[in-house]
Amino acid sequence: MYAIVEIAGQQFKVEKDQQIFVHRLDNEEGSKVEFDKVLLIDNGGKINVGAPAISGAKVTAKVLGHMKGDKVVVFKKKRRKGYKVKNGHRQSFSQIEIQSIVEKGATAKKAAPKAEAKPVAEKATTAKKEAAPKKAAPKKAAAAKPKAAAAKKPAAKKTTTAKKTTAKKTDK
C-alpha cells in the first residue's frame, strides 16, 4: 500500500515505515504529524484518486530530526567583464518516518450528518416541485419568440450586382 501525499508544497510517494527528507517542518523532534492532503492511495491494486484530495484520508508520520542538506554553490560570471560572484546556501530539511496510511477517517462522524441531510433533501425536492410550474411558463414564451421572429423576417431577396467595366486609356 502506498500513497501520494503533499507535504510542505511537494508531492511524495510514501509507504509505511519509509523515511524521507522533506522541507523543514515546524514540529519538534519526536512529535507526530498528520498530513490531510492525500492525492492518491493504492491499496493492493485498488487505486483511489482524489479530486484534488481524498476526503477523510490521512498519513501520519513521526519527526525524527531536523538537519541541513549539502551546500549548494551559486557562481555567476560574465566573460571579459571582471564580474565574478560566489554565493551558496544549505537547505533545511526534516527527516520523517511514515507510521500509517489511513484511507478513510472516522466513519461515525460521517454517518450522523447523512441522517440529518435526508430531511434537507426532501425540503429541496418539495421546493423544486413548487417552482416547476413557474419555470414552465417562461419556457413556452421563449419557444414562441423564435417562431414570431422568423415570421417577421422577410424572405431574402436575391440581388445581383453588375460589374462596371472601365476602358483604360493609354496615351502615347
Backbone torsions as a table, in degrees:
resi	resn	phi	psi	omega
1	MET	NA	130.4	175.6
2	TYR	-138.1	165.0	179.9
3	ALA	-141.3	152.5	171.3
4	ILE	-108.0	118.6	-172.8
5	VAL	-128.6	146.5	177.9
6	GLU	-95.8	120.0	-179.1
7	ILE	-126.1	119.9	177.1
8	ALA	53.9	41.2	175.6
9	GLY	84.5	0.6	178.8
10	GLN	-123.3	151.8	-179.9
11	GLN	-98.9	135.0	-179.4
12	PHE	-130.4	143.0	171.5
13	LYS	-93.2	116.8	-173.7
14	VAL	-124.5	150.3	174.5
15	GLU	-129.7	166.8	-179.6
16	LYS	-65.5	141.6	179.4
17	ASP	66.8	16.8	177.4
18	GLN	-89.5	141.5	176.7
19	GLN	-108.4	129.1	179.9
20	ILE	-135.5	159.8	175.4
21	PHE	-104.1	127.8	178.6
22	VAL	-125.3	166.8	175.2
23	HIS	-57.2	150.3	-171.6
24	ARG	-53.2	130.8	176.7
25	LEU	-101.2	155.2	-178.5
26	ASP	-80.4	-7.5	-176.8
27	ASN	-74.3	154.9	179.4
28	GLU	-79.5	162.0	177.6
29	GLU	-65.2	136.6	179.6
30	GLY	90.3	-10.5	-179.1
31	SER	-84.9	158.8	179.4
32	LYS	-95.2	145.5	-179.0
33	VAL	-128.9	139.9	175.6
34	GLU	-115.3	134.4	178.2
35	PHE	-113.8	119.3	-176.0
36	ASP	-93.1	-16.8	-175.6
37	LYS	-88.5	75.9	179.0
38	VAL	-94.9	120.5	-174.2
39	LEU	-90.9	-31.8	-176.9
40	LEU	-153.6	143.6	173.9
41	ILE	-132.4	130.1	174.8
42	ASP	-113.1	112.3	-177.9
43	ASN	-113.2	84.3	178.1
44	GLY	63.9	41.7	179.8
45	GLY	95.5	-16.6	176.4
46	LYS	-89.7	111.1	-174.4
47	ILE	-99.6	131.6	178.0
48	ASN	-120.5	116.0	-176.6
49	VAL	-109.9	134.0	179.1
50	GLY	-89.7	168.1	177.5
51	ALA	-134.8	84.8	-7.4
52	PRO	-82.3	-21.6	-179.6
53	ALA	-121.6	156.3	178.6
54	ILE	-83.0	123.4	-178.7
55	SER	-75.2	133.7	178.9
56	GLY	88.9	-13.3	179.8
57	ALA	-85.9	146.2	177.4
58	LYS	-153.7	156.7	177.1
59	VAL	-121.4	127.6	177.9
60	THR	-106.5	141.1	-177.9
61	ALA	-141.7	163.7	178.3
62	LYS	-118.5	132.7	179.8
63	VAL	-79.7	118.2	-179.3
64	LEU	-87.2	-34.3	-179.6
65	GLY	177.8	167.5	176.9
66	HIS	-116.2	139.5	-178.8
67	MET	-154.2	173.1	176.2
68	LYS	-108.4	147.5	179.2
69	GLY	-82.7	-173.3	178.2
70	ASP	-66.7	156.2	179.6
71	LYS	-72.4	134.7	176.2
72	VAL	-106.8	121.8	-178.7
73	VAL	-95.5	128.4	177.2
74	VAL	-113.2	111.8	-177.1
75	PHE	-120.3	125.9	179.0
76	LYS	-118.2	140.7	-179.7
77	LYS	-152.1	140.3	172.3
78	LYS	-117.5	126.5	-176.3
79	ARG	-65.0	142.0	174.1
80	ARG	59.5	18.0	180.0
81	LYS	-116.9	-10.9	-178.3
82	GLY	75.6	22.7	-176.7
83	TYR	-106.1	115.9	175.2
84	LYS	-139.4	130.8	176.7
85	VAL	-134.2	129.6	178.1
86	LYS	-121.5	118.4	176.9
87	ASN	-129.7	170.5	177.4
88	GLY	-170.3	170.6	177.6
89	HIS	-158.1	165.6	174.2
90	ARG	-122.2	122.2	-177.5
91	GLN	-75.2	140.5	177.3
92	SER	-88.7	133.1	-179.1
93	PHE	-127.6	159.7	170.5
94	SER	-122.3	135.2	177.1
95	GLN	-96.9	124.3	-179.5
96	ILE	-124.7	154.9	176.3
97	GLU	-119.5	126.1	-179.0
98	ILE	-75.2	123.9	-178.7
99	GLN	-99.4	-39.4	179.3
100	SER	-154.9	154.2	174.7
101	ILE	-123.7	117.8	-178.8
102	VAL	-110.0	125.5	-176.3
103	GLU	-75.4	-40.5	179.3
104	LYS	-132.7	145.7	-179.1
105	GLY	-76.6	-157.0	-178.8
106	ALA	-65.0	118.2	-177.3
107	THR	-80.6	-22.5	179.7
108	ALA	-65.2	-36.0	178.8
109	LYS	-67.7	-34.2	-178.3
110	LYS	-75.1	-30.7	-176.6
111	ALA	-66.9	-38.4	-178.8
112	ALA	-65.2	-45.3	178.2
113	PRO	-64.5	-29.4	179.0
114	LYS	-65.6	-39.0	178.9
115	ALA	-64.5	-36.9	178.8
116	GLU	-75.4	-26.5	-177.0
117	ALA	-72.3	-26.0	-178.0
118	LYS	-62.6	-47.2	177.9
119	PRO	-62.0	-33.5	178.1
120	VAL	-65.5	-38.6	179.1
121	ALA	-65.9	-37.9	178.9
122	GLU	-65.2	-39.7	177.2
123	LYS	-62.5	-38.6	-179.4
124	ALA	-66.4	-38.3	-179.6
125	THR	-69.2	-37.2	177.6
126	THR	-67.6	-35.2	177.4
127	ALA	-66.3	-35.5	179.1
128	LYS	-68.2	-37.7	179.9
129	LYS	-65.2	-38.7	178.9
130	GLU	-69.1	-35.7	-177.2
131	ALA	-81.3	-17.2	-175.8
132	ALA	-61.5	-45.5	-179.7
133	PRO	-64.0	-33.0	179.2
134	LYS	-66.0	-35.6	-179.1
135	LYS	-76.0	-26.6	-176.7
136	ALA	-67.4	-38.4	-177.7
137	ALA	-63.4	-45.4	178.8
138	PRO	-64.1	-30.2	-179.8
139	LYS	-66.1	-38.9	178.5
140	LYS	-65.6	-40.3	179.1
141	ALA	-67.0	-38.1	180.0
142	ALA	-67.5	-35.5	178.8
143	ALA	-69.6	-31.9	-178.5
144	ALA	-74.9	-29.3	-177.7
145	LYS	-60.6	-46.2	179.9
146	PRO	-61.8	-34.4	179.6
147	LYS	-67.1	-41.6	179.6
148	ALA	-66.6	-38.7	179.9
149	ALA	-66.2	-37.6	179.2
150	ALA	-68.5	-34.5	-179.9
151	ALA	-70.9	-33.0	-177.9
152	LYS	-73.2	-28.1	-177.7
153	LYS	-72.4	129.5	176.7
154	PRO	-74.1	159.1	179.1
155	ALA	-65.1	143.1	-177.8
156	ALA	-68.9	132.1	179.3
157	LYS	-92.4	138.6	176.6
158	LYS	-88.3	120.5	-179.9
159	THR	-118.7	142.0	177.6
160	THR	-115.1	139.9	178.5
161	THR	-108.4	130.9	179.8
162	ALA	-85.9	135.0	179.4
163	LYS	-87.4	133.0	177.7
164	LYS	-87.1	133.4	177.8
165	THR	-108.4	129.1	178.2
166	THR	-117.2	136.1	178.8
167	ALA	-85.4	133.9	179.6
168	LYS	-85.9	132.3	177.8
169	LYS	-94.7	131.0	176.7
170	THR	-112.7	127.8	178.3
171	ASP	-104.7	124.5	177.5
172	LYS	-124.9	NA	NA
